[in-house]
Amino acid sequence: ADMSHASGILASPDLINEFCRVKDDSSTRFIKIQVDDVNLVTKHVGPKVSDQAADFEGLKAHLEEATPCFIAFRRDDTEPPANWLLVMYVPDVAKVREKMLYASSRDALKRDLGSAYFSAEMHACDLEEMSYESFQRQTLVSETDRLSLLSASERMREKELNSHVDTGISKSAYVHSVQFPLTDEAQAAMKSFSAKEANFVRLKVDQAKEVIDLDESKTLQGGFSGFKNTVCMGEEPRFCLYAPEQAEGAKLILFVFFCPEGAKVREKMVYSTAKAACIAGAEGLGVEVQRKLEIRDNTDLTEQDLLPSEPTPEPAAAAAIRVLVGPADGGASRRSLSSRNKSLQQMIHVFCAMPMLTTFAISALECCWFKHASSS
């Protein structure tokens, strides 16, 4: 199924005609688009009044605090035809059904209007995020990344529309691939954690600076109860590292991504993006993570999470091979031929259940079994 049409809502003919009319008209700055019953329709067409920054800030006057919409915004910093920005304004306070409806209609809208016309996308969850600063932060993407979002047919259409388009953006520019480095304070806490000077570290993402900063570092007491109550604090996502006390010789370091249901959508997206960088940063400072957890509240945690993993059992196929071959030095302890035949049968059943095994390998095992079976 085509996921871009998952909601079943498409751009209305009037909206498509309106966009075709204004896309090359430099006097038009934006089109406000909303879901109306079964279609995406034009709600307002705004003229170009000032420069890009001032006009973008002026969009707030056309938005309602709790009502989602799309904005197709003409950019001055990229060349046509790919000089449009698609803004998805879906407030946190909007109804759940509306959030799902707009999220599942985005691809259909771009496809119906022409993906090649949109150089970038922007998401906002409240009026505060509808700022020009957010616009700059979210739209600084590389041309390579932008083209990777288009289908093969859309890339071909863009090439036909303008084979010499220069977007004006450096190919080395980025936003969504930001590395989220650890601050000096966070690195110092990681080193103390690695040296066992503390057994618990909580980290937070500074979205403005795009870094991972220290929130708290301490020696946590109280076992599982203390851990559970400390990890699940507040209404904002956090990263936590914890080294619970273990029996002598055992070792366990937990990485917990706490992402409460009540967190803002943008916060969830940012933390999900930064998670890998956080783990890599910790491991680069000598913290070897053995277990990774993602939780919404303390009911997602169990005491089993604080226990080291059991040794991985020997795979059935390996065990069957070991039984077949027997000890390396052969001799009296070697299995009887009939026992080995039985092991070969077991191996064939095991391997046949493995989709990656080739027909050749299975046939070889069968030949081996028949050879031994005929000599028994």
C-alpha positions as CSV (number, residue, x, y, z in Angstrom):
1,A,0.0,0.0,0.0
2,D,1.1,3.6,-0.7
3,M,1.8,5.0,2.8
4,S,1.7,8.6,1.5
5,H,-2.1,8.1,1.1
6,A,-2.6,6.3,4.4
7,S,-5.1,8.9,5.6
8,G,-7.1,8.8,2.3
9,I,-7.0,12.6,2.3
10,L,-5.7,14.3,-0.9
11,A,-5.2,17.8,-2.1
12,S,-8.4,19.2,-3.6
13,P,-8.4,20.3,-7.2
14,D,-8.9,23.9,-6.1
15,L,-5.8,23.7,-3.9
16,I,-3.7,22.2,-6.7
17,N,-4.8,24.9,-9.2
18,E,-4.1,27.6,-6.6
19,F,-0.6,26.3,-6.0
20,C,0.1,26.1,-9.7
21,R,-1.1,29.7,-10.1
22,V,1.1,31.1,-7.3
23,K,4.2,28.9,-7.4
24,D,5.9,31.2,-10.0
25,D,4.3,34.4,-8.7
26,S,6.9,36.1,-6.6
27,S,4.2,38.4,-5.1
28,T,2.7,35.5,-3.1
29,R,4.5,34.5,0.1
30,F,2.4,31.6,1.6
31,I,-0.7,29.4,1.4
32,K,-2.4,28.2,4.5
33,I,-3.8,24.6,4.0
34,Q,-6.1,22.7,6.3
35,V,-8.0,19.4,6.3
36,D,-11.7,19.9,5.4
37,D,-13.7,16.7,5.6
38,V,-12.0,14.5,2.9
39,N,-9.7,17.0,1.2
40,L,-6.8,19.3,1.9
41,V,-8.1,22.8,1.0
42,T,-6.8,26.4,0.7
43,K,-7.7,28.5,3.7
44,H,-5.7,31.6,3.0
45,V,-3.2,33.0,0.5
46,G,-0.8,35.6,1.9
47,P,1.1,38.2,-0.1
48,K,4.8,39.0,0.1
49,V,5.0,42.0,2.4
50,S,8.6,42.2,3.5
51,D,11.7,40.1,3.6
52,Q,11.7,36.3,4.4
53,A,12.4,36.7,8.1
54,A,9.7,39.3,8.8
55,D,7.1,37.5,6.7
56,F,7.8,34.2,8.4
57,E,7.3,35.9,11.9
58,G,4.1,37.3,10.5
59,L,2.6,33.8,10.0
60,K,1.7,33.6,13.7
61,A,-1.1,36.1,13.1
62,H,-2.7,33.5,10.8
63,L,-2.5,30.5,13.1
64,E,-4.8,29.3,15.9
65,E,-3.3,28.0,19.1
66,A,-5.0,24.6,19.0
67,T,-5.8,24.1,15.3
68,P,-3.3,22.3,13.1
69,C,-2.6,23.3,9.5
70,F,0.0,23.2,6.8
71,I,1.8,26.3,5.4
72,A,3.5,26.3,2.0
73,F,5.9,29.2,2.4
74,R,7.9,30.8,-0.4
75,R,11.6,31.1,0.4
76,D,14.0,33.8,-0.7
77,D,17.2,31.9,0.1
78,T,16.7,29.1,-2.5
79,E,16.2,29.2,-6.3
80,P,13.1,28.0,-8.1
81,P,11.6,25.6,-8.6
82,A,12.7,24.2,-5.2
83,N,12.0,27.4,-3.3
84,W,9.1,26.4,-1.1
85,L,9.1,25.3,2.5
86,L,6.4,23.0,3.9
87,V,5.5,23.8,7.5
88,M,3.5,21.3,9.5
89,Y,2.0,23.2,12.5
90,V,0.4,20.6,14.8
91,P,0.0,22.0,18.4
92,D,0.6,19.7,21.3
93,V,-2.9,20.7,22.6
94,A,-4.6,19.5,19.3
95,K,-6.8,16.4,19.4
96,V,-5.1,13.1,18.9
97,R,-7.1,12.3,15.9
98,E,-6.1,15.6,14.3
99,K,-2.4,14.9,15.0
100,M,-2.6,11.5,13.3
101,L,-4.6,12.9,10.4
102,Y,-2.1,15.7,9.6
103,A,0.9,13.4,10.1
104,S,-0.5,10.8,7.7
105,S,-1.5,13.5,5.1
106,R,1.8,15.2,4.8
107,D,3.3,13.0,2.1
108,A,0.1,13.1,0.1
109,L,0.1,16.9,0.1
110,K,3.7,17.1,-1.1
111,R,3.1,14.5,-3.8
112,D,-0.1,16.2,-5.0
113,L,1.5,19.7,-5.2
114,G,4.9,18.3,-6.4
115,S,7.7,17.3,-4.1
116,A,10.3,18.9,-6.3
117,Y,9.0,22.3,-5.4
118,F,9.8,21.8,-1.7
119,S,13.4,22.3,-0.6
120,A,12.8,21.6,3.1
121,E,10.2,20.9,5.8
122,M,9.6,22.3,9.3
123,H,7.5,21.0,12.2
124,A,6.2,23.2,15.0
125,C,4.2,22.1,18.1
126,D,3.2,25.6,19.4
127,L,3.2,29.2,18.4
128,E,6.6,29.8,20.1
129,E,8.2,27.3,17.7
130,M,6.8,29.2,14.8
131,S,9.8,31.6,14.8
132,Y,12.3,32.5,12.2
133,E,15.1,31.1,14.4
134,S,13.3,27.7,14.3
135,F,13.0,28.1,10.5
136,Q,16.7,28.6,10.2
137,R,17.6,25.7,12.5
138,Q,15.2,23.2,10.8
139,T,15.7,24.1,7.2
140,L,19.5,24.0,7.0
141,V,19.8,20.7,5.3
142,S,22.2,19.5,2.6
143,E,21.1,19.2,-1.0
144,T,22.1,15.6,-0.9
145,D,19.8,14.9,2.0
146,R,17.0,16.8,0.4
147,L,17.3,14.8,-2.8
148,S,17.4,11.5,-0.9
149,L,13.9,12.2,0.4
150,L,12.5,12.2,-3.2
151,S,11.5,9.2,-5.2
152,A,13.3,8.3,-8.4
153,S,10.5,9.8,-10.5
154,E,10.5,13.0,-8.4
155,R,14.2,13.4,-8.8
156,M,13.9,13.0,-12.5
157,R,11.1,15.6,-12.7
158,E,13.3,18.0,-10.7
159,K,16.1,17.5,-13.1
160,E,13.8,18.2,-16.0
161,L,12.4,21.3,-14.4
162,N,15.8,22.8,-13.8
163,S,18.9,20.9,-14.5
164,H,21.1,23.7,-13.2
165,V,19.3,24.5,-9.9
166,D,21.6,25.9,-7.3
167,T,19.8,25.9,-3.9
168,G,22.3,28.3,-2.4
169,I,23.0,25.9,0.5
170,S,26.3,24.3,1.0
171,K,26.4,20.5,0.6
172,S,28.2,20.3,3.9
173,A,25.5,22.1,5.8
174,Y,23.3,20.1,8.1
175,V,20.9,20.1,11.0
176,H,19.2,16.8,11.3
177,S,22.6,15.1,11.4
178,V,24.0,17.2,14.2
179,Q,26.3,15.1,16.4
180,F,25.0,16.4,19.8
181,P,28.4,16.4,21.5
182,L,28.7,15.9,25.3
183,T,29.5,19.1,27.2
184,D,32.6,19.3,29.4
185,E,30.5,18.7,32.5
186,A,28.8,15.7,30.9
187,Q,32.2,14.3,29.9
188,A,33.6,14.7,33.4
189,A,30.6,12.9,34.8
190,M,31.1,10.1,32.4
191,K,34.7,9.7,33.5
192,S,33.7,9.7,37.1
193,F,31.0,7.1,36.3
194,S,33.6,4.9,34.5
195,A,35.9,5.2,37.5
196,K,33.1,4.1,39.8
197,E,33.1,7.3,41.7
198,A,29.3,7.5,40.9
199,N,26.9,4.9,39.8
200,F,24.2,7.1,38.3
201,V,24.3,9.9,35.7
202,R,21.3,11.7,34.1
203,L,21.8,13.7,30.9
204,K,19.7,16.2,29.1
205,V,19.6,17.7,25.6
206,D,20.1,21.4,25.3
207,Q,18.1,22.0,22.1
208,A,19.2,25.6,21.6
209,K,22.9,24.7,21.7
210,E,22.4,21.2,20.3
211,V,24.6,19.5,22.9
212,I,24.1,16.9,25.6
213,D,24.6,18.4,29.0
214,L,24.8,17.0,32.6
215,D,21.6,17.0,34.6
216,E,22.7,15.0,37.6
217,S,25.5,12.7,38.8
218,K,25.5,10.8,42.1
219,T,25.7,7.5,43.9
220,L,22.2,6.1,43.9
221,Q,21.0,4.2,47.0
222,G,17.9,2.1,47.6
223,G,18.3,-0.7,45.0
224,F,15.5,-1.2,42.5
225,S,13.0,1.1,44.3
226,G,15.5,4.0,44.4
227,F,16.5,3.4,40.8
228,K,12.8,3.3,39.5
229,N,11.8,6.5,41.4
230,T,14.9,8.4,40.3
231,V,14.8,7.5,36.6
232,C,11.2,8.5,36.1
233,M,11.2,12.0,37.3
234,G,9.6,15.0,35.6
235,E,7.7,15.4,32.3
236,E,10.7,15.8,30.0
237,P,12.8,13.1,28.3
238,R,16.2,12.2,29.8
239,F,19.1,9.8,29.3
240,C,20.2,7.9,32.3
241,L,23.2,5.6,33.0
242,Y,23.2,3.3,36.0
243,A,25.5,0.7,37.3
244,P,23.6,-1.4,39.9
245,E,25.5,-3.3,42.5
246,Q,26.3,-6.8,41.3
247,A,27.7,-10.0,42.8
248,E,31.5,-10.3,42.6
249,G,32.7,-10.7,39.1
250,A,29.4,-9.6,37.5
251,K,29.0,-6.3,35.7
252,L,26.0,-4.4,34.3
253,I,25.7,-0.9,33.0
254,L,22.2,0.3,32.0
255,F,21.4,3.0,29.5
256,V,17.8,4.2,30.0
257,F,16.0,6.5,27.6
258,F,13.1,8.0,29.6
259,C,10.5,9.4,27.2
260,P,7.2,10.2,29.0
261,E,4.0,10.2,27.1
262,G,3.3,13.8,28.1
263,A,6.5,15.1,26.6
264,K,6.3,17.5,23.6
265,V,6.4,15.8,20.2
266,R,9.5,17.9,19.2
267,E,11.3,16.9,22.4
268,K,10.6,13.2,21.7
269,M,12.0,13.6,18.1
270,V,15.2,15.5,19.3
271,Y,16.0,13.0,22.1
272,S,15.4,10.0,19.7
273,T,17.9,11.7,17.3
274,A,20.4,12.3,20.0
275,K,20.2,8.9,21.7
276,A,22.9,7.2,19.5
277,A,25.3,10.1,19.9
278,C,24.8,9.9,23.7
279,I,25.6,6.2,23.8
280,A,28.6,6.7,21.5
281,G,29.9,9.6,23.6
282,A,29.6,7.5,26.8
283,E,31.3,4.5,25.3
284,G,34.1,6.7,23.9
285,L,34.8,7.7,27.5
286,G,35.1,4.1,28.7
287,V,31.5,3.4,29.7
288,E,30.6,0.0,28.3
289,V,26.8,-0.2,28.0
290,Q,25.5,-3.7,28.4
291,R,21.7,-3.1,28.3
292,K,19.6,-0.4,26.7
293,L,16.0,0.4,27.8
294,E,13.4,2.8,26.5
295,I,10.6,3.6,29.1
296,R,7.6,5.9,29.4
297,D,7.0,5.5,33.1
298,N,8.2,3.4,36.1
299,T,5.7,0.6,35.2
300,D,8.0,-0.3,32.3
301,L,10.8,-1.2,34.7
302,T,11.2,-4.6,36.4
303,E,13.7,-5.9,38.9
304,Q,14.9,-8.2,36.2
305,D,16.3,-5.2,34.4
306,L,19.0,-4.8,37.1
307,L,20.2,-8.4,36.8
308,P,23.0,-9.4,34.4
309,S,22.0,-11.4,31.4
310,E,22.1,-15.2,31.5
311,P,24.8,-16.8,29.4
312,T,23.5,-17.3,25.9
313,P,22.6,-20.9,25.3
314,E,24.4,-22.8,22.5
315,P,22.5,-22.6,19.3
316,A,20.8,-25.8,18.3
317,A,22.7,-26.2,15.1
318,A,26.0,-25.7,16.8
319,A,25.1,-28.3,19.4
320,A,24.1,-30.8,16.7
321,I,27.4,-30.3,14.9
322,R,29.3,-30.7,18.2
323,V,27.5,-34.0,18.9
324,L,28.1,-35.2,15.3
325,V,31.9,-34.5,15.3
326,G,32.6,-35.5,18.9
327,P,35.8,-34.8,20.8
328,A,38.8,-33.6,18.8
329,D,40.9,-36.6,19.5
330,G,38.2,-39.2,18.5
331,G,38.5,-42.5,20.3
332,A,36.1,-44.4,22.6
333,S,34.1,-41.4,23.7
334,R,33.0,-40.7,20.1
335,R,29.3,-41.2,19.5
336,S,28.1,-44.4,17.8
337,L,27.2,-44.3,14.1
338,S,23.4,-44.6,14.7
339,S,23.6,-41.7,17.2
340,R,25.5,-39.6,14.7
341,N,22.9,-40.5,12.0
342,K,20.2,-39.2,14.4
343,S,22.2,-36.0,15.0
344,L,22.5,-35.5,11.2
345,Q,18.7,-35.8,10.9
346,Q,18.3,-33.2,13.7
347,M,20.7,-30.9,11.9
348,I,18.8,-31.1,8.7
349,H,15.6,-30.1,10.5
350,V,17.3,-27.2,12.2
351,F,18.9,-25.9,9.1
352,C,15.8,-26.2,7.0
353,A,14.2,-23.8,9.4
354,M,16.9,-21.2,8.7
355,P,15.8,-19.2,5.6
356,M,19.4,-17.9,4.9
357,L,20.8,-21.4,4.5
358,T,21.4,-22.3,0.8
359,T,19.8,-25.3,-0.9
360,F,23.3,-26.5,-1.7
361,A,24.2,-26.7,2.0
362,I,20.9,-28.6,2.9
363,S,21.5,-31.0,0.0
364,A,25.1,-31.7,1.3
365,L,23.8,-32.5,4.7
366,E,21.1,-34.9,3.2
367,C,23.8,-36.7,1.2
368,C,26.0,-37.0,4.3
369,W,23.0,-38.5,6.2
370,F,22.1,-41.0,3.5
371,K,25.7,-42.1,3.2
372,H,25.9,-42.9,6.9
373,A,22.4,-44.4,7.0
374,S,23.3,-46.8,4.3
375,S,26.5,-48.0,6.0
376,S,24.8,-48.6,9.4
